[in-house]
């Protein structure tokens, strides 16, 4: 029996995970495992959630594969950018995968997420595809925003993902607006508004938080603190870098953003709190391996030893790998096979994205807010342009 193998499906939206020995598959797949988060939560005017988290072998394998896909996608995006197949801005997420995966595990697609321009992996977690991602990065028609948004403006409204925003901090008041709509419609859902430590001092963030607190809106403000903003260490940019306390009258939690289970537990706790009581802040203590963007080498304001040290001691994928091995859910070869499958899946998506056509030039003048103002295309092929005055 142990020699037989079968394909193991973890979820409807994932491709076959890998081949798992039948004795493992049937004996342990539904077993509940109890683990403890990496470090205690720090809290502000709220009792923190338990560090004890329940999981299953199936969930562990899902987390490993999803984070491996995200990591490989971002590494591939780096190469595509250097090959000039991706142009303009490009902000990569490798290192921060546990935030995207853990958050998604705690909520449903009826909950909303809105973030800044480091958005590729959030889009993938919300149900987006690799083809939609790479096509968008390369400005192709099959992209999630039809090739018109690029790296900074991924979007998937049918799964509650409202972007991908390029103006620093501007997504937070928009997220509070989404939370207002949820409360108005009595939906018992929440909105996660993500921002970085570099945006944490934005005035509009505090204005939006004040409104959310006044109206008890189900808004969860998530500071993805990767410690360097656009290249400035947090202690040089903020007098008080304890971002989970910055809400003053709003409760907060500091979470190990490199531990997918700590993120999952905190986001579940935050959702339950926000639906009943109003806004809460989550500070995710995370780290980006790449620079702020592709134009930033990422090593002028921090040392290479620091980056490699985080990789060795706190990497989110390696943390899950160790759990899988220690609980005898998979062995090294099986995990290597998953990574090979992931690499193949990413390569196939890139090949398809390269075949996708560029958007028609007339697309420059579609999807605007106000008709009859600015410029428009006309004619049988809509390739002629004319100016329209209000």
N, C-alpha and C positions, 0 to 999 in steps of 0.2 A: 504493500500500500504506500509506504513512504517513497517508493521510487516513482509512483504516479504523480502527475502534476496537472493542474488545471488553471485556467485563467480566472483571476479573482477581480471582480468589479467592486470598487469601493463606493461609487456613486454614479447616478445616471448621467451626470455631465462629464465625467472623466473617462478617458480611454482605458482599455484594460491595463490594470496596474502592472502586474508581472505574474510569473508563474510561482505559486507557493505550494510547498509540499502539502498533500491532502491531510496528513496527520496533524499538521499545525493549523491548517485552515479550519478543520472541524472541531478541534479540541480547544482552541483559544480565541477564535475570532470574536465571539460574543462575550467573553469574560470581561468583567469589570476590573480595571486596575486603579489603584489609589496611589497618587503621587503627590509630592509637595512642590510648590513653586520654589524657584531658585533662591529668592530673598523675600523677607517680609515686605508687605506693602507699607508705605508711609501715608498717613491720612491727615486731612484737615477738616475739622468740625464734622466728621462722620466716622462711624465705626467701620474699619476695613473689613473686606470679605475674608473668608477662611483661606488659608494657604493650601488646604487639602483639596485636590481636584480629582474627580473621577473621569476616567477615559476608557477606551477599549483598544484592542490591537488594531481594529479597522480604522479608528480615528487617527491613531499614531501613524499608520501607513499613509493615510490620506494627507496628513500634515507634512510628512516627509516628501511625498511626491509633489504636492502643490508648491512647497517652498523651493524644491529642486527645479521645477519648471520656471518659477519666477527668477531664480538665480541665473539659470541658463539663458533666459530671455534677455536679461539685462547685460550679461556678458556678450551675447551676440549683438545687442544694440550698440555696444561700445565698438565692436569691430565694424559694424555697418556704418557708423558715424565716421570712423577713421577712413573708411573706403569711400566716403562722400556720397553714400546712398541715403543717408539721413542728413538733412541740412537744418540749419537754424539752431534753436535751443534744444537741449536734450538733458534731462535730469534723471539719473539712474537711482534705483531703489535697493540695490543689492546690499545686504546687511540688515535691512529693516523688514524682511519678509514676515517675521513673526507677528508684526503689528497687523498687516493686511489679513493674514490667515487666521490669527486668533480672534480678531474682531468679527470676521465673517462667521466664524463658528458659533458665535454667541447670539447672533441676530438672524433675521429673516430678510428676504428681498422686499418686504413691505416697509422695512426701515430704510432710511435714506443715509447716504454718505456723500459728502462734498469735500473736496480737498484742493490743494494747490497744484503746482505743475509737476510734482514728483508722483505721477499718477498711474503709471503703466501697470503696476502690480495690483493696485486697488481695483482697477478695471478688470483684470484677470480674475481676481477673487470674487467679483460681483457677477461672474458668469460670462465675461467676454472671452473671445477666442484669440489664439496666437496669430491667426491670419489677420483678424481685424486689427490687432495690435501692430504687427509689423507693416501692414499695408498703410496704416495711419502714420506711423513713424516715417515711412518713405513717401508720404504724400500721394498715395494711390487711391483709386476709386473704391476699393473694397475695404477701406479703413473704417473704423467705428464712427468717425466724423466725416466720412466720404473723402478723406485725404485733405480736408480743408483746415483741420485743427492742429495736426502735427503732435509732437510729443507733449505739449502743454495743455491740450484740450481734448482729452479722451472723454467719452460721454456714453452713458447707457441708461436712458431714462426708464426703460421697461424693467430694469432691475434696481431701480432706486439709486442710480449713480449719476450725480449731477455735476460731474467734472472735477477736475482739470481746469484751474483758473490761474492766469498769469500775473494778476495784480496782487502783490503781497498782502495777505490778510483779508482781501476783499471777499473771500469765500465764507468767512465767518458770519457776517450779517446776512448773507444769502441763506446760510444754513439755519440761522435763527428764524428767518422767514419761512423756510420749509417746516420747521418745528411749529411755528404759529399755525400753519395750515393743518398740520396733523392734529393739533389740539382743537382747532375750530371745527374740524370734521369728526372729532371724537373717535380717532382711529386707534388709540392705545399703542402707537408706534413712536419711534424716536428718530432724531437726526444726529448723526455724528459729523461734526464740523472739524476737519483736521487742519492743522497749521504747524509750522515749524518754530523752533526757538527764536529764529531770526525775525519772525512775525509777531512774537509774543508781546512786544511793546507797542504795537499798533493801537492808536486811539479808537479806531472803529471796532476793534475786538472788545474793548471795555464798554463801549456804547451798546453794542449788541448784547453783551452779557448782562448789562443792567436791565435792558428790556426783557430779556429772557427770564430774569429773576423776578422782575415786577409782575410778570404775567404767568409765572410758573410753567414755562414752556418746556416740552420734552427735548431739550437740546443738550447734547453731550459734546463739550469742547475738548478735543484731543490734541494736545501739544506733542508732536513727534520730535522730541528733543534729541537731535543727533549731535548737539554740543558745539557746533561751529557755524551755524547760520550760513551765510554766504562766504564764510572764510574768517569769521571773527569768533574767538572763543566766548562761550556764554558769559563767563565771569567778566569779560571786558565789555559786553554789550548790555548787561542787565545788573542793576544794583542788587536785585533779589532774584537769582536764577532758580529758586524753588517755585517753579511755574504752577505746580498743583495748589499752591497757597495764594496765588495771585488774584483769585476771585474774591478774596476777603470774606464777604457774606455768602459766598457760594462754596459748597464743599468740594473737596478734591482728593485725588489719590495719586501717588507716585507708583508706577508700575515698571517692572523689568521688561522693557520692550523687546528684549532678545529671547524671552521665554514665552513661547506660544501659549502655554497653559496659563501663565500668569495674566497674559493679555485676554485670553478667553474668559477667565474667571472675573476679571475686572470689568470687562465690557458687559457681561451678563448682569453683574451687580449694578453697574451704572444704568443699564436700561430699566431694570426694575425700579431703581430709585427715581429716575427722571420721569417715568410715566406717572408716578404718584406724587412727586414733590417738586419737580422743576429741574433746572440745569445743574450739572455737575461737571467738574474738570478732571480729565485724566492726563497725567504727564507720562508719556512713554519714554523711558530711558533707553534710547536706542543708538545706533551708530551706522553711518554710511561709509562703505568701503571706497567708493569713487569720490571724486571731488564734488563740489556743489553742482556743477554742470560739466559738460564735456570740455569746456574751455578752461576748467580749473584742474590743475594736476593733483590738487588735494594733499600736497606734501610740503607746501611752503609755510603753513601755519600749524602743522602737526608733524610728528616724526613717523617715518616708515615703521620703526619699532613699535610705536603705539598702535598703528593699524594692524600689524601682524599679531600683536599681543591680544587685541580684541578678537581677531579671527581664531586664535588658539584657545582662548579662555571662555568666550561668550557667544560664539557663532550659533545662531538659532537652528540651523540645519544639523550641525554636529551634536547639539544637545538632544535632538530627537533621535538621531542615529544611535547615540549611546543608550537611550531608553529602549529602543527596539532590540539592540543587541543584549542588553542586560536582562530583559524579560523574555529572551529567546523567541521573539516574534519573527525575526528575520536574521539571516547571517550576512556576513560581509559580501559574499558573492551575490546574494539576492538584491542587496541595496545597490551594488555596482551595476547590476542588470537594469534596475530602475533608472539609474542615472544615464545609462546608455540609451534606453528607450526615450528618455526625456530629450537627450541631445538629438536623436533622430527626429522626434516630433517637432522640435524647434527648427531644425534644418529644413524639414518638409514645408513648414509654414513660411519660412523665408523664401523658399523657391516659388511657392504659389504667390506670395506677395509681390515678388519681382515680376511676375507675369501679369499682375493687375495693371490696367491702364491708368494713366494720369487723368485727373478730372478734366472735363471739357472746360475751356476758358470761360464759357458762359456761366459756369458755376460760381465765378467770382461775384456775381450779382444776384445770387439766390440766397434765401435764408437770412434776409435782412429784416430788421424790426419794422421799419416804416417804408411803405411803398410810396412811389411818387416823389422820392427825395434822393438826390445824389446822382447816380448813374444806373442805367438799366440796359439789358441786352434785348435785341428785337430781331425780327427777320425770321425766315423759315428755319434757318439753322441756329438762330439766336447768337450769332457771332458778331453782329454789328452792334455798336455801342452808341448811346446818345445821353446827353446830360439832361437831367430833369430838375427843375427848380421848384422849390416849395411854393 
